[in-house]
């Protein structure tokens, strides 16, 4: 591993020399490519240099024990050695994690799909809560959120909402959110005060561009219809909504949020490509219903990945056994503590597999 890190540091230095050359500084395209590569390994190189400096300090401190020291000085040196060894172990662990292969999708924008599961109207209200939670989280990161398609329930909830989140690292953070989310609370529609359990499913798809996913126009069935959402006379009289069916797989992508038929078609195609990329990357040939089931299940309560318990002010992620008691703040989009724990658990599992 240390040989690998030494090679990466040498590459980092070489990139610095190349960037400084006049023929590179005068070529914006080449300069950008080299600068991006250098930036991608800068954090790793910084950690490695800290590791080397700490290792050197440890050797020098241990060497002090060979000299003539009084008891108090020996105790201080041994204490410093213990501190440096602990720091070195921590840096080594960080380097192991940093060297793990990155998910190819991590820097992509995403398409999220939230659907009401078991629980009737309350499930739709919970789906709306989740949408608001992810919107707030995206805003805190400076990411953009655009609704692609929404199917509302009658009391302010969502039967389904599909939206796009654009921002660096969106997939790397939100990929852990896919699955069945369960809520336990007294619904606003409940007059007796009984706690109900409802679910909503969350799917997270990495956006794909046209080069990555080629779609044959002959494989598409495109339908236009009138939007059912808000929008006044334009929605009522003009068929701007678009439904695209990919005939080989049966995948259906719909967009009716924009007033322009062309814009709706472009955004529906974006959803379609994301779903096709998801299928390709998972190496499955099932239809989209089965693809989504592999990610979010059927929406049954027993398949939950996380529970939001209002009466106990508790959020429990069942995959890692983590429980937090700050439910209102989490629903306001403060998800970093949860996501950091899930990411650390994912890193540990991947590291264990690599060491086997």
N, C-alpha and C positions, 0 to 999 in steps of 0.2 A: 504493500500500500504506500509506503514511504517513497519507494522508487517512482510510483505513479504520480505522487504529489510533486516530486522533484521535477519530473518531466513537464507537469502542468505549469510549474513556476517558470521553467525555462521558456516555455511557449509564451507565457505572459510577458516576459522580458523581451522576447523576440518581437512580439506584436507591438510593444511600445516603441522599439527601434524602427519598425516598418512605418508606423503612424507618423513618425517624425520626419520621414523622407519627403523631400519636395515633390517628387512625382506622385506621392500618395495624397499629400495635403491639397494638391491641385486637382485631384479626382474625387469629387464628393461621393460618388457611388462606392468606390473602393474604400474610401476612408470610413464610410458608414459600416461596411461589412466588417472591416478589421476592428473598428471601435466596438461594435456589438459583440464580437467574439471575445474581445478583451474584457468587456464589462461582464460577460456571462461567467467568467472564471475569477473575477477580481475578489469576490467574497471568499472563495475557496483559498486563493493564494494568501489573502490576509490572515485567515485562520491558520494556514500552514506556517506562515512566518511567525505567528505568535507561538505556535507549538515548538518551532525550532529555538526561538529565543528563551522560552520557558525551560526547554530541555537543557540548553546551555547553562542557564542560571542554576538549574538543579545540580549539574555536574560540578560547577564552581563552588556551590554551597557545600556539597558533600566533601569536596577536597579540603575545605576549611577544617574538617574534623581531624585531619592529619597533622595539623599544626599544634602549637602549645596554647591551649585555651583553658581558662578556669571553668569551674562547674557551671556558673551562671551563663557563661558564653556558650558552652556546649549545649545547655538546655535551649537557649535561644536559636542556635543553629539547627538543632533537631526539630524544633517547632517550625522553622522556615522550610526545612526539607519536607516535612509532612504537608505543609500548605502548598508547596510547589508540586509535589506528587499528585495531590488532589486536583490541582489546576491542570496538570498534564493529562490526567485520566479524562477529565471533562473535555479538554480540547480534542483528545483522540476520539472520543465518542462523537463529537460534533463533526470531525473530519470524516468518520465512517458514514454518517448520515448524509453529509454533503456529497459524497462520492456515489451514492445510490443513483441508479438510472432514473431520470426524470420522466414523468408521464408526458407523452408527446402532446397531450391536449391541455396541459396546465396553463399555458398563456392565452388560450383561446377565449373568445366571447362565448356566451352560452345562451341556450334557449331552455327556459324552465316551464314545466307543465304541472299545474296543481289541479287536482280533481277531488271533489267530494267523494268520500267512501261510505262506510256504514254510519248510519245515524240520522238520516233524513235531513230536515232543514238545518239542524244544528251542525251537521257535517259541512254544509255549504257555508255557514257562518265561520266555521273554523278554517276552511279553505281561504276565505277572505282575510282572516287574521294572519295566516301564513304568508299570503301575498304581501300584506302590509309589512310584516316582519322582514321579508327579504328585500323589499323596496327600501326600507329604512337602512338596512345593512349596506345595500349597494350605494346609497347616498352618502353614508359615512365614509366609504372608500373612494368617493368621487367617480363612481361608475354611472353610466346612463341606463335608464330603464324605459323600455317601450313595449306597450301592450300590442300583441299580435292578434289575439282572438279571445273573446270572453263570452261565456254563456252563463248569465246571471240566474240566481234563484229568486223566488218572489219576495224574500224578506231581507234583501241586502247582502246575501251570500253569493257564492259562485258554485255552479255545478262544475265548471271548468274555466280555467284561465291560463292562457299561454302567453308568455312574454319573453322579451330579449333583454339580457344584461350585457352591456358592452364595457369592458375595462380590463386592464392588464392583470392577469392572474385570477380572473373571475372563476374559471373552471377549477383551478387549483384549490380554491377555498370552498366553493359551494358543491363540489362533487360529493362531499360527505353527507349532503342533505337528502339524497335520493333514497326513497323508501316510504314506509307507512308511518305517519305521525298520528299519535292518539291524544285526544283531549278528554279530561274528566272535569266536568264543571256542571253547575246548575244553569241550564239554558234560559235565555230570556223568555222563551215560550212556555217555561215550566212554572206553574203557579203553586205547586205543592212544595217545591224546594228540594226535589230529589236530584241527586247527581247523576248525570247521563254520561255515557262513554260514546265518543264518535271518532271517526278517523278521516284523514285526507291523505292522498298519495302525492308524492313529489317526484318528478322525473327531471333529470338534469342532462342535457345533450350539448355536446361541443359543436359549435357552428363550423360548417365546412364551406370552403369556397368552390367555385365551379371547376377549378383545375383538379381538385382532389376527388370530387364526386361528379362524374359525367353522367348526365341524364339524357337519354334519347327522347326527343320530343314526341316520337311516335308511341312511346310508352305512357304518355300522359293523357288523362281525360280531364278537361278543364270545364267547369261549370260556373256560371255567373248568376248571382241571385241578390235580392234586396237584403240589406243589412237589417238585423233585428234590434240593434242597439240604439243609443241616443244619436241624434244627428239631424233631427228636424225633417223638413220636406225632402232634402237631398236623399236621405236614407229611405224614405217612404216611396219615392218615385223612380229612383235610378238604381239599376242593378250593379252596384260597385263591389259587392262582396265576391270573393273568389274561393272556389273549392277545387283543389287539384288532387286527382287520384292517380297514384302510380300503379299501373295495371299489373306489372309482374309481381309486386309484393302485396298489393292491396292497401298500401299506406295512403291515408287521406290527410291532407294539410289544408286548413282553412284560415283565411284572414278576412276580417270585415271591419277592422278598426279604422282604416283610412277611407277618406272620401274618394280617392282616386282608384279606379279599377287597376291601372298599371302598378301603382304602389302596392296594392293588396296582392297582386300576382307575384311581384318580386319578393315580398315578405313570406308569402305562402311557399314559394320555391326555397327560401332559406330554411324554413322549417323542414321541408321535405328532404333537403340535402343533409341536414343535421341528423335526421332519423336514419337515412341511408348510411351515413358515416358510422353511426352507432351500431348498426347491424354488421357492417363490414368489420369494424374493429372487434366486435365480440365473436366474429366468425360463426355467425348463426344465419340460417336461411329461413327462419320462421317469419310470419307476418308480423306487422308492427304490434298487434295486440299481445303476442307472445314476447316480443322484445321488451315491451313496457312492463309486462308481468315479471320478467326476470329482474327488473330494476326496482319496481315498486310493489310487486305482489298483486293480490286481488283487492286489497283494501280491507280485508278482514282484520278484526282487532288483534288476533293472536300473532299477526305478522309484524307488529310494531317495531320500529327502531328507536322511537323516542316517545315519552309520555309527558304531557303538560297537565299537571294536577293543580287546579286553581285553589281548592280548599286548603291544600297544604303548602301553597306557594312553592311548588317543587317542579323542576324539570329534570327528568331522568333519561339519560341516553343508555339504552340497554346493551349496545354493542360493546361498550367499554366500562359499564358499571359506574358511570359518573352521575352524581346527583348534585344539582345546584338549587339554591333557594333564593332566586332572584327572578322569578317568572315574569313580572311586569317589564323589567328592563330587557329581558331576552326578547319578549314580544315587541319591544321597541327597536329591535335590531342589534342589540349588544350580544353578538354571537361569537366573538373572538375567543372567549375562554373555552367554549364548547368545541369550536373548530380547531383551535390549537391542540386540544387534548386528542381529538380524533386524528389529526395529522401526525402527532407524535406516535400514537398507537400504530398508525399505518406504516410509518417509517421503521418502527421497531420490528414489525412483522416482516417487512421486506428485507431488513437487515438479517434477521434470523434465517430467512430462506436463502439468502446469498451466502451465508456462512456454512450452510449444511453441505 
